[in-house]
């Protein structure tokens, strides 16, 4: 598959990077009407502040808060009251594992260069994944996900692994066409809409 980029050229979809986009979209979609192919997008995100929590701390709660952007050129969330695309879009938050796919560089992903082909490894144990609920609005939607168990693992392992805080991956539970969750990223112009991780 190929995807278009703004100058009209195209590159293989698996080599694309969206690290400077003002939006985070995890989806399975087609862009054929724009001549840009089709594909799956996952997002990786890291909160460096987790590394400041002592490894002996007990995490009482941790919430990942994602804010939907105002209407843009993107479709937005596909699932909401009155949607013409009634495919549910639940997602997962998975822990990005230390070591990734390059043991020589455990902290191996960078938001500005990671691609589908170089995406980091995630926890394979489904019991450790946090479910992201379906969306309730196309735009301007707040999604709150309980990631307490994932954060506890990161904090506890930081005593023995300097790269324990290697981030989270966001992806659809069912990566089938015309499903998307859309949120503001930390590259957006409105800092009040940036992703937040609230830990107690």
Backbone bond lengths (Angstrom), bond angles and torsions (degrees), N, CA, C in turn:
res aa  C-N    CA-C-N  psi(-1)  N-CA   C-N-CA  omega(-1)  CA-C   N-CA-C  phi
1 X - - - 1.456 - - 1.529 109.49 -
2 X 1.312 116.30 145.90 1.457 121.71 173.46 1.518 109.44 -116.97
3 X 1.296 116.00 152.01 1.461 121.86 174.52 1.517 108.54 -125.14
4 X 1.325 115.45 146.43 1.457 119.65 177.34 1.520 110.23 -78.37
5 X 1.299 116.06 153.21 1.452 122.43 169.25 1.525 107.01 -123.60
6 X 1.324 119.44 163.25 1.468 121.20 -167.86 1.524 116.47 -53.88
7 X 1.306 118.72 -29.29 1.464 118.46 -177.82 1.528 112.56 -81.82
8 X 1.328 116.49 4.13 1.454 120.53 175.92 1.512 113.86 93.35
9 X 1.333 117.85 -8.59 1.453 120.56 177.38 1.524 109.19 -80.18
10 X 1.293 116.46 175.19 1.457 119.65 176.36 1.517 109.17 -137.56
11 X 1.315 114.96 153.32 1.450 121.81 177.80 1.517 107.06 -135.85
12 X 1.329 118.47 159.24 1.461 118.96 177.01 1.524 110.63 -56.98
13 X 1.321 116.03 135.75 1.457 120.52 -176.25 1.523 112.02 -56.08
14 X 1.332 116.69 -38.58 1.459 119.94 -176.25 1.517 112.90 -69.56
15 X 1.342 117.99 -9.90 1.460 121.86 178.18 1.519 112.58 -104.19
16 X 1.327 117.58 4.43 1.461 120.15 -178.62 1.522 111.33 -77.13
17 X 1.316 115.44 152.06 1.461 122.22 173.47 1.525 107.74 -132.51
18 X 1.335 115.55 133.01 1.463 121.35 -178.68 1.522 110.94 -116.78
19 X 1.333 116.63 27.62 1.453 121.61 -173.07 1.509 116.12 -64.89
20 X 1.329 118.51 -18.07 1.464 119.95 179.59 1.528 112.09 -105.72
21 X 1.308 117.21 9.56 1.462 120.62 -179.70 1.526 110.72 -70.18
22 X 1.331 118.35 140.76 1.469 120.52 176.45 1.517 112.92 -73.59
23 X 1.328 117.02 -3.47 1.455 121.53 179.02 1.516 110.78 -126.98
24 X 1.331 115.81 150.49 1.455 122.52 170.12 1.518 106.69 -108.51
25 X 1.313 116.49 124.65 1.455 121.44 177.53 1.511 108.44 -127.01
26 X 1.315 117.74 120.87 1.456 117.44 166.99 1.510 106.06 -110.50
27 X 1.335 113.81 124.42 1.456 118.53 -166.70 1.513 111.89 -161.27
28 X 1.318 114.49 172.31 1.464 124.32 164.98 1.515 104.39 -133.01
29 X 1.329 116.62 116.09 1.469 119.29 -168.12 1.525 110.10 -148.39
30 X 1.320 114.97 165.40 1.461 120.91 171.08 1.520 108.18 -117.71
31 X 1.314 115.25 142.03 1.456 121.82 175.92 1.529 109.20 -121.84
32 X 1.324 115.32 32.26 1.465 120.77 -175.63 1.519 112.41 -62.82
33 X 1.329 117.14 -32.10 1.460 119.15 -179.03 1.523 111.53 -64.36
34 X 1.325 116.70 -21.81 1.465 120.68 176.74 1.528 111.37 -100.17
35 X 1.333 116.15 6.25 1.453 120.28 -178.78 1.510 113.31 71.32
36 X 1.331 116.60 26.59 1.463 120.49 -171.62 1.520 114.73 -115.58
37 X 1.319 118.79 11.99 1.453 119.19 174.65 1.513 113.78 80.16
38 X 1.311 115.68 -154.70 1.458 122.03 -173.22 1.516 108.75 -151.01
39 X 1.320 116.19 165.61 1.450 117.22 178.53 1.508 114.57 169.83
40 X 1.309 114.36 -173.50 1.453 124.43 -179.51 1.522 108.09 -119.10
41 X 1.323 115.89 138.31 1.465 121.33 176.91 1.518 108.50 -122.01
42 X 1.312 116.24 133.67 1.462 123.43 170.38 1.523 106.85 -121.05
43 X 1.316 116.03 160.00 1.467 120.58 -179.46 1.525 109.65 -122.83
44 X 1.338 116.04 142.01 1.464 121.35 171.22 1.523 108.16 -117.46
45 X 1.320 114.74 140.80 1.466 120.79 -175.26 1.526 108.18 -146.47
46 X 1.339 115.21 144.55 1.468 119.64 -179.71 1.520 108.86 -138.82
47 X 1.320 116.17 141.82 1.464 123.32 176.23 1.524 106.92 -114.15
48 X 1.328 116.48 106.06 1.462 120.45 -174.00 1.521 112.60 -64.45
49 X 1.329 117.46 -24.16 1.459 120.71 -179.53 1.512 114.44 -61.18
50 X 1.327 117.85 -22.47 1.469 120.13 178.29 1.518 111.43 -59.71
51 X 1.304 116.96 -28.12 1.465 120.97 -178.13 1.524 112.38 -70.35
52 X 1.330 117.92 -11.27 1.467 120.89 179.95 1.524 112.37 -91.41
53 X 1.327 118.22 -5.82 1.465 121.35 -179.34 1.523 109.00 -84.44
54 X 1.337 118.46 128.90 1.472 120.34 -179.84 1.526 111.54 -58.39
55 X 1.320 116.51 142.61 1.460 120.58 -176.90 1.530 112.43 -64.82
56 X 1.324 117.41 -19.10 1.463 120.67 179.41 1.531 112.79 -85.07
57 X 1.322 117.57 -2.96 1.465 120.91 -176.18 1.524 111.60 -68.83
58 X 1.327 114.93 143.83 1.458 121.74 171.49 1.521 107.79 -96.95
59 X 1.309 116.50 122.11 1.466 121.38 -179.41 1.522 108.18 -85.55
60 X 1.319 116.28 114.80 1.463 121.01 179.37 1.520 111.29 -79.25
61 X 1.315 116.44 -38.03 1.462 120.81 175.73 1.520 109.15 -161.41
62 X 1.321 114.77 152.62 1.464 121.13 174.76 1.525 107.19 -146.69
63 X 1.327 115.44 124.22 1.460 121.53 -178.99 1.523 110.11 -117.88
64 X 1.307 115.79 127.93 1.455 121.48 170.68 1.523 107.11 -93.23
65 X 1.335 115.64 118.78 1.468 121.19 -176.45 1.527 109.47 -112.72
66 X 1.322 115.43 119.26 1.459 122.40 -179.06 1.521 108.90 -118.28
67 X 1.323 116.00 131.78 1.466 122.15 -178.69 1.519 110.47 -109.09
68 X 1.311 115.25 130.69 1.457 119.74 175.65 1.513 110.84 -71.90
69 X 1.337 117.41 146.09 1.462 120.46 178.19 1.522 110.86 -76.17
70 X 1.322 115.70 170.14 1.452 120.32 169.43 1.532 107.16 -73.91
71 X 1.342 119.11 165.66 1.469 120.04 -175.60 1.528 113.03 -53.47
72 X 1.330 114.78 135.25 1.464 122.06 -178.77 1.516 108.13 -135.66
73 X 1.321 116.24 -165.95 1.457 120.25 177.60 1.518 112.49 -74.15
74 X 1.335 116.71 -17.64 1.460 119.59 176.80 1.528 109.96 -72.18
75 X 1.315 116.03 163.71 1.462 120.38 178.78 1.522 111.46 -68.42
76 X 1.308 117.39 -33.00 1.458 120.86 -172.22 1.514 109.23 88.72
77 X 1.343 116.84 -165.36 1.455 120.10 177.76 1.526 109.19 -68.52
78 X 1.335 116.37 136.56 1.467 118.39 -177.95 1.529 112.22 -80.22
79 X 1.346 116.73 -19.08 1.468 119.26 -173.14 1.526 110.10 -113.57
80 X 1.317 115.92 120.39 1.465 122.90 -179.70 1.526 107.23 -169.62
81 X 1.326 118.06 163.27 1.469 119.56 179.34 1.529 111.07 -55.86
82 X 1.312 116.30 127.55 1.454 121.29 178.73 1.512 115.14 84.60
83 X 1.331 118.43 6.36 1.455 120.78 -177.69 1.525 111.53 -63.29
84 X 1.343 116.80 143.42 1.462 118.98 172.28 1.529 112.26 -82.25
85 X 1.335 116.90 -4.92 1.463 122.41 -179.98 1.531 108.17 -119.75
86 X 1.308 118.15 82.38 1.467 120.85 -169.90 1.527 115.19 -80.60
87 X 1.323 117.09 36.58 1.463 120.35 176.77 1.522 109.19 -89.61
88 X 1.311 117.89 121.70 1.464 119.35 178.92 1.523 109.56 -62.92
89 X 1.332 115.86 154.21 1.469 119.97 -172.05 1.525 113.64 -134.03
90 X 1.344 119.31 43.43 1.459 117.66 178.23 1.524 111.21 -63.60
91 X 1.325 115.49 152.79 1.457 120.27 -178.31 1.508 112.43 -127.81
92 X 1.314 114.30 -178.01 1.467 122.43 175.04 1.522 109.16 -127.37
93 X 1.331 115.37 146.53 1.455 122.08 161.40 1.523 105.48 -105.55
94 X 1.326 116.27 123.15 1.456 121.06 177.79 1.519 108.94 -119.27
95 X 1.291 115.76 145.78 1.460 120.12 177.07 1.523 109.90 -76.08
96 X 1.331 116.39 131.98 1.458 121.39 172.65 1.520 107.14 -80.71
97 X 1.308 116.06 124.65 1.459 120.84 -173.94 1.522 112.60 -79.69
98 X 1.337 116.67 144.86 1.457 119.68 170.77 1.530 108.97 -60.07
99 X 1.289 116.00 145.80 1.455 119.42 179.55 1.501 113.34 97.27
100 X 1.324 116.08 -33.30 1.453 120.22 177.07 1.511 113.14 45.86
101 X 1.327 116.49 -140.88 1.458 120.06 178.96 1.532 111.64 -107.44
102 X 1.325 115.75 19.54 1.461 120.23 178.03 1.527 108.33 -143.04
103 X 1.330 118.15 87.48 1.473 121.12 -176.27 1.521 114.14 -55.37
104 X 1.327 117.61 -24.66 1.465 119.81 179.54 1.520 111.83 -72.87
105 X 1.321 117.02 -17.61 1.463 121.91 -179.60 1.521 108.42 -139.20
106 X 1.342 118.68 81.93 1.461 121.16 -173.94 1.520 113.96 -57.96
107 X 1.312 117.03 -33.24 1.468 120.27 179.83 1.526 107.00 -92.42
108 X 1.347 115.64 64.67 1.460 119.43 -158.23 1.513 116.15 -94.99
109 X 1.324 119.93 -2.48 1.461 116.60 -179.85 1.520 110.53 -109.94
110 X 1.303 114.64 144.81 1.455 122.87 179.13 1.513 106.29 -130.42
111 X 1.333 117.28 131.36 1.458 119.74 -173.73 1.523 113.51 -59.36
112 X 1.319 117.56 -22.46 1.460 119.89 -177.35 1.519 114.10 -90.71
113 X 1.333 116.74 -5.09 1.468 118.18 -179.42 1.529 113.84 -131.96
114 X 1.323 119.13 -16.41 1.464 120.32 -176.60 1.528 110.11 -63.50
115 X 1.313 116.20 140.31 1.458 122.68 179.69 1.532 108.72 -131.09
116 X 1.317 115.40 178.16 1.463 119.35 176.01 1.530 109.88 -58.29
117 X 1.323 115.98 -40.90 1.463 120.10 -177.71 1.523 113.27 -70.79
118 X 1.340 117.58 -23.09 1.466 120.29 -177.48 1.526 112.14 -115.46
119 X 1.333 117.35 14.84 1.464 119.13 -178.60 1.522 110.42 -59.88
120 X 1.340 116.92 144.15 1.456 120.02 -177.27 1.526 112.02 -73.68
121 X 1.322 115.13 161.92 1.456 121.36 177.89 1.522 110.32 -74.84
122 X 1.330 115.80 147.41 1.467 121.20 177.45 1.517 110.13 -119.56
123 X 1.316 115.32 164.39 1.465 122.23 178.02 1.528 109.11 -57.91
124 X 1.337 118.66 121.22 1.465 120.28 -178.40 1.525 113.73 -79.84
125 X 1.335 117.89 -9.16 1.465 121.80 -176.18 1.533 110.14 -83.63
126 X 1.316 116.74 106.18 1.463 121.56 -176.95 1.522 112.46 -59.38
127 X 1.313 117.74 -24.39 1.465 120.42 179.24 1.523 111.46 -65.53
128 X 1.339 117.59 -19.52 1.463 121.91 -179.31 1.523 113.37 -94.68
129 X 1.316 118.20 -5.51 1.458 120.48 -178.57 1.519 110.67 -79.85
130 X 1.323 116.35 149.49 1.468 121.71 177.79 1.529 109.03 -105.98
131 X 1.329 118.00 126.29 1.462 119.72 -179.06 1.527 112.09 -75.96
132 X 1.328 115.46 137.17 1.457 122.42 172.79 1.518 106.66 -100.98
133 X 1.311 117.34 124.90 1.463 121.77 -176.16 1.525 111.62 -67.26
134 X 1.325 115.77 162.33 1.461 119.89 173.29 1.523 108.55 -64.26
135 X 1.312 115.88 158.38 1.459 121.32 -177.12 1.530 110.93 -85.94
136 X 1.336 115.61 154.54 1.459 121.00 -177.14 1.506 114.48 -114.70
137 X 1.338 117.03 1.44 1.464 121.08 179.18 1.524 107.84 -154.88
138 X 1.334 116.25 156.94 1.458 119.44 179.49 1.524 111.37 -74.91
139 X 1.330 117.20 -40.60 1.463 123.26 -177.52 1.529 109.58 -132.00
140 X 1.321 116.01 162.48 1.459 121.51 172.03 1.506 114.48 58.83
141 X 1.308 117.15 37.25 1.461 122.94 -173.13 1.521 110.55 -105.37
142 X 1.324 117.99 133.15 1.465 122.46 175.93 1.526 109.23 -96.03
143 X 1.313 116.04 124.00 1.460 121.83 177.91 1.523 108.12 -114.06
144 X 1.331 116.86 124.07 1.459 121.82 179.05 1.520 108.44 -115.91
145 X 1.336 116.33 125.12 1.458 121.95 -177.47 1.525 109.61 -124.17
146 X 1.315 116.10 133.40 1.464 122.38 178.93 1.528 109.20 -79.33
147 X 1.324 116.72 113.86 1.462 121.87 179.79 1.535 110.43 -119.65
148 X 1.330 116.22 27.87 1.466 121.25 -176.32 1.523 111.95 -55.18
149 X 1.327 117.33 -49.02 1.466 119.99 -176.29 1.519 112.01 -64.82
150 X 1.322 117.19 -38.86 1.467 119.94 179.23 1.525 110.16 -65.61
151 X 1.324 116.72 -44.45 1.462 120.12 -179.70 1.521 110.90 -64.55
152 X 1.341 117.86 -38.91 1.469 120.01 177.29 1.526 110.59 -60.38
153 X 1.320 117.82 -41.74 1.466 120.66 178.34 1.526 110.63 -61.48
154 X 1.330 116.16 -45.87 1.462 120.40 -179.39 1.522 110.74 -59.80
155 X 1.329 115.97 -48.88 1.471 120.60 -177.45 1.521 110.92 -64.67
156 X 1.318 118.10 -46.57 1.467 121.07 -177.48 1.521 111.93 -63.23
157 X 1.316 117.39 -39.18 1.461 120.70 -177.26 1.524 113.14 -78.20
158 X 1.335 116.17 -11.52 1.467 118.39 -178.42 1.526 112.02 -65.73
159 X 1.336 117.33 -18.30 1.467 120.09 178.16 1.520 111.40 -67.34
160 X 1.333 116.99 -30.09 1.464 120.30 -176.20 1.527 113.60 -115.99
161 X 1.326 116.84 -8.25 1.464 119.99 -178.17 1.520 109.47 -137.67
162 X 1.312 115.97 110.47 1.465 120.38 -177.62 1.521 112.37 -63.67
163 X 1.340 116.88 -17.73 1.462 120.61 -178.01 1.527 111.93 -106.87
164 X 1.328 116.81 21.85 1.466 119.98 -179.39 1.523 111.27 -58.46
165 X 1.336 117.02 -37.11 1.469 120.58 -179.73 1.529 109.41 -85.85
166 X 1.327 115.25 74.83 1.461 119.94 -178.61 1.524 112.17 -103.43
167 X 1.344 116.61 9.61 1.457 119.46 170.40 1.507 115.78 99.70
168 X 1.337 113.04 -171.34 1.458 123.27 -177.49 1.521 108.95 -127.26
169 X 1.316 115.91 149.59 1.464 120.57 169.35 1.526 107.97 -112.79
170 X 1.339 115.92 136.26 1.453 123.05 176.30 1.515 108.07 -110.13
171 X 1.320 116.95 129.31 1.455 120.51 179.39 1.518 110.03 -154.02
172 X 1.308 115.88 161.88 1.456 120.77 176.62 1.521 110.05 -69.90
173 X 1.342 116.10 149.46 1.454 119.07 172.87 1.520 110.95 -70.42
174 X 1.327 116.59 -36.25 1.466 122.51 177.75 1.521 107.94 -123.68
175 X 1.302 116.60 106.43 1.461 120.51 -176.55 1.524 109.51 -87.19
176 X 1.339 113.93 76.40 1.459 123.79 179.44 1.520 107.15 -123.80
177 X 1.332 116.97 149.92 1.459 121.19 -173.05 1.525 115.10 -52.80
178 X 1.347 113.21 148.27 1.468 125.60 174.83 1.523 112.18 67.35
179 X 1.318 113.66 42.41 1.459 121.77 170.02 1.524 107.01 -130.20
180 X 1.328 116.80 131.63 1.463 120.37 -178.94 1.515 111.11 -155.87
181 X 1.328 115.03 139.51 1.458 122.08 165.04 1.522 106.29 -116.66
182 X 1.341 116.05 135.69 1.464 122.13 -171.08 1.530 109.61 -130.76
183 X 1.341 116.64 126.64 1.462 121.73 -177.73 1.526 110.71 -138.85
184 X 1.317 115.66 161.99 1.459 121.05 174.30 1.527 109.46 -72.57
185 X 1.318 116.30 143.84 1.461 121.19 176.80 1.526 109.57 -105.48
186 X 1.310 115.70 174.45 1.471 120.08 178.23 1.517 111.78 -73.62
187 X 1.332 117.94 -2.74 1.461 121.33 173.43 1.526 111.54 -93.82
188 X 1.336 117.08 -0.32 1.454 120.45 177.02 1.517 111.47 -74.25
189 X 1.315 116.23 161.30 1.464 120.53 -175.45 1.522 113.58 -80.55
190 X 1.329 118.31 -13.85 1.467 121.45 -178.12 1.531 109.49 -106.25
191 X 1.323 116.51 100.79 1.465 120.33 -175.12 1.521 112.30 -63.61
192 X 1.333 118.24 -23.91 1.468 120.11 178.55 1.530 111.78 -68.57
193 X 1.327 117.32 -13.27 1.468 121.40 -179.86 1.534 112.28 -103.20
194 X 1.318 117.42 0.91 1.468 119.72 -179.30 1.536 110.41 -66.52
195 X 1.321 117.40 154.62 1.468 120.16 176.20 1.529 111.47 -58.92
196 X 1.321 115.21 144.91 1.472 121.17 178.77 1.518 109.66 -130.19
197 X 1.320 115.66 146.89 1.445 121.90 170.57 1.515 106.40 -123.33
198 X 1.323 116.28 114.66 1.468 121.65 -178.06 1.523 108.15 -106.12
199 X 1.334 115.76 116.70 1.458 121.78 -174.37 1.515 109.75 -118.20
200 X 1.310 116.75 132.19 1.467 122.58 172.85 1.522 108.63 -116.74
